[in-house]
Amino acid sequence: MDIKKIKKIIIVGGGYAGVSLLHKLKNIRELELVLIDKSQKHLLQTHIHKYLSGHYDKEDITFNHEKFCDKNGVRFLCDEVTTINYKDNYIITRENKIEHYDYLVIATGSISIFPKQIENILEYTKDIKNIDNLDYYRYKFKKILESSPENRNIVVVGGGVSGVQIACEYAYNIRKRGFSQTNIQVTIIEGMNSILPGMDSFLISSTEERCRNLGIKIINNYFASKILKDKVILSNEQEIPYDMLLFVIGASGNLIVNNNADIKKNQRNQLIVDEFYRFNQYKNVFAIGDIAEAMDIKVNKIQAPTAQASRMQAELVAKNILNTINNIELIPNNISIKGILIDLGGPNCAIGKLFGMNISGKIALWIKKIIYSLHSKKLN
């Protein structure tokens, strides 16, 4: 490779996008790589439902950033970027460290949405994207199972993929322990007219059937409007009691605190990038993963924020950074999501749509496990 001098690349964020980019660049000796993340751990967001139920241990869903970086000649800073000076190519961290860069990749991911119009939402809910909060919910579920439960209620607000996977995983483990709906009722509240809103009819109908079989109650068309310490008040004034409450209603971009005003973002706080995942006004700055607004070229819609999209974007940006350094023509966005897989709790109970084909059962679960293994292998 014709790299005349060592180039320093700072990657801000150690989620799926950030670590996938590191994996692609780590063996190129002419690059100095720096990973900055405020957490010591990389969290496998796609498998947190398995941890919440007690099926997985923390070692199954987290990987140590520092160990990964040490093995691969990457410098790791457990810190948070608070300021970026795009003009002079440096960042400042919360610990007042200044790091200059040749190339910057923002991969800060997303944070859960907690609408302020829902009264008391911050008082009675926790963000499941935070590892410590996962411990809190895992412990609560364990205590409910151990309490000879009667008329206990677990409520999941949000019927998207994450909400459905959590609800099904809980309900499966409840039934596995011999408890009925009378003992513990799992309820999904989804404001749209179906769970998995906007998704393929096969995925919706299959998930609804699985929920019925597991005894999960689904409430559609009503939103949570107020949270009390033991019940959710819906937009139709209906009261839903709970002993454990999880909010999984979507996410917005995890913006860096002092991001420049001239950096454009959309209503979901995602950074707007060009066809090469760069900022229009700063050609040495890229954004990938949940923080970036990117188009799915096949359907001409904004890509859903998924681990799959993050990995594919990281691979493309790795190539384009190297092409930029070597004055080679860049590769435009050619990414299209291949499909989706949903774990519905229990052995051989998964569904998906890949390359336009419906899949379910053992095949779907097998593919999901392979994807998990491949990503885990990068970090081991």
FINU-547974 format. One record per residue (C-alpha): x, y, z. Coordinates in steps of 0.2 Angstrom, whole numbers, plus 2048, in hexadecimal, padded with zeros to 3 digits. Layout:
// FINU-547974
XYZ ...
***
This chain:
// FINU-547974
800800800 8078117FB 80481A80B 81282880D 81082B81F 80682482E 7F582B82F 7EB82C83F 7D982783F 7CE82A84E 7BF820850 7B282785D 7A7819863 7A9806866 7997FF860 7967F4851 79C801845 7AB80684E 7B27F5852 7AE7EF840 7B87FD839 7C67F9845 7C67E7840 7C87EC82D 7D67F8830 7E07F183F 7ED7E7835 7F27F682A 8037FB833 80380C82A 7F4812834 7F3818846 7E281384D 7DA81B85C 7C9815863 7C0820870 7B181A879 7AB81F88A 7A780C88E 7B47FE891 7A87F2889 7A17EF877 78F7EA879 7877DE86D 7767E786C 76E7DA862 76F7CD870 76B7D787F 75A7CE881 7647BE884 76D7C6892 75D7CE89A 7557BD89B 7657B58A3 7687AA894 7797B2890 7867B889C 78E7C989A 79D7C2892 7927BC884 78C7CE880 79B7D9884 7AD7DA87E 7BB7E4886 7C07F287B 7D17F4883 7D67E1881 7D17E286F 7DB7F286B 7EA7EB874 7EA7DB86A 7E97E585A 7F47F485C 7E680085F 7E780E86C 7D780E877 7D181D881 7C381A88D 7BC82C88C 7AF836883 7B1842875 7A985387A 7B085E86C 7B585C85A 7BF86A851 7BC86483F 7C6873838 7D686F841 7D485C842 7D3859855 7C8853862 7C6857875 7C184A881 7B884C892 7C984989A 7CF858891 7DA84D885 7DE854874 7E0848866 7E484E854 7DF843845 7E1841833 7D1838831 7C283783D 7B482B83E 7A582E848 79C81E84E 79482385E 78481985B 77381D862 76A820872 75981A877 74A827875 74182C884 73483987F 73284788B 720848888 71D837891 71C83D8A3 7288358AF 73182B8A2 74382F8A8 73E82B8BA 73881A8B7 7418138A8 75380F8A3 75D80F893 7607FC88E 76F802883 778805894 7817F589A 77E7F98AC 76B7FB8A9 76B7EA8A1 7717E38B2 7637EC8BA 7557E48AF 75E7D38AF 75D7D38C3 74B7D98C3 7467CB8B7 74F7BE8C2 7477C48D2 7357C38CA 7387B18C5 73E7AD8D6 7307B58DF 7227A88DD 71A7B58D1 7087B88D0 7007C68C6 7117CD8C2 7137D88B2 7217DB8A6 71E7E989A 7287ED88A 7247FE882 7297FD870 7257EF864 7347F0858 7417E3856 7497E6867 7397E7871 7327D7869 7427CD86C 7437D387E 7307CF881 7317BE878 7417B9882 7397BD892 7297B488E 7327A5888 73C7A4898 72D7A78A3 72479889A 73478D89C 7337908AE 7217898AF 71979A8B2 7097A08A9 7027B08A4 6F97B18B5 70A7B08BD 7137BC8B2 70B7C68A4 7177CD896 70F7DC88C 7157E587D 70F7F787B 7117FD869 70980E863 707809851 6FA7FD84A 7067ED84B 7167E8853 7257E9848 71D7F883F 7227FB82D 7297E982B 7257DB820 7147D2823 71D7C1825 7277C8833 7187D183C 70C7C283A 71A7B5840 71E7C084F 70C7C3854 7097B0853 7197AD85E 7137BA86B 7027B186C 70A7A086F 7157A887D 7067B1885 70C7C2881 6FF7D0881 7017DD873 6F97EE875 6F97F8864 6F480985F 6F6811870 70681A877 70C81C888 70882D88F 70D82C8A1 7178218AC 71481D8BF 71E8128CA 7138038C7 7098078B7 70980E8A6 6FB81A8A1 6F781988E 6F1826882 6DF81F884 6E1820897 6E380D899 6EE8088A8 6FA7FA8A5 7027F48B6 7147EF8B6 7217E78C1 72F7EA8B4 72E7F78A6 73A7F8897 73980688A 73F801879 73780D86D 745812862 75681B862 75E82C85C 770830858 77C831866 783842862 793849868 78F857875 79886686C 79586185A 79887084E 788879849 78C877837 78C864838 77B85F831 770852839 75E84C837 75084C843 75683B84B 76784484F 770839841 77E842838 77B845826 78983E81B 78D83D808 78D82D7FD 79E829805 79882B817 7A283B819 79D84C81E 79B85880F 7A5866816 7B385B81F 7B984D813 7C4845820 7B584282C 7AA83382A 79A82D834 79481B835 78881083E 778817847 77F828848 77F82A835 77082D829 77482281A 76981C80C 76580A808 76980A7F5 75D7FC7F1 74D8037F8 7538167F8 74E81880A 75981D819 76180D820 75A807830 76780883E 76C7F6840 77C7EC844 77C7E6832 77C7F782B 78A7FD837 7957EE832 7937F181F 796804821 7A680182B 7AC7F681D 7A9802810 7B081181A 7C080781D 7C280580A 7BF817807 7CB81E815 7D981380D 7D38197FB 7D482B801 7E6829808 7EB8217F8 7E282D7EC 7D78207E5 7C58237E0 7B98207EE 7AB8137EE 79A81B7F0 78D8147FB 7888037F5 7807FC804 76F7F3805 7697EA814 7687D7810 75A7D381C 7557D282F 7557C483C 74A7C484C 74C7B985B 73B7B4862 7417AB871 746799874 74F78C869 74C78D856 73F79B858 7467A984D 73F7B183D 7477BB82F 7467C281E 7577C0814 7597C5802 7467C6801 7437B4807 7397B0817 7437A5823 73E79E834 743791841 754789842 75A791832 7577A2838 75E79F849 76D797841 7717A6836 76F7B1845 77B7A784F 7887A7841 7877BA840 7897BC853 7987B0852 7A07BA843 79F7CA84C 7A57C385D 7B47BB854 7BA7CD84E 7BB7D1861 7C47C1867 
***
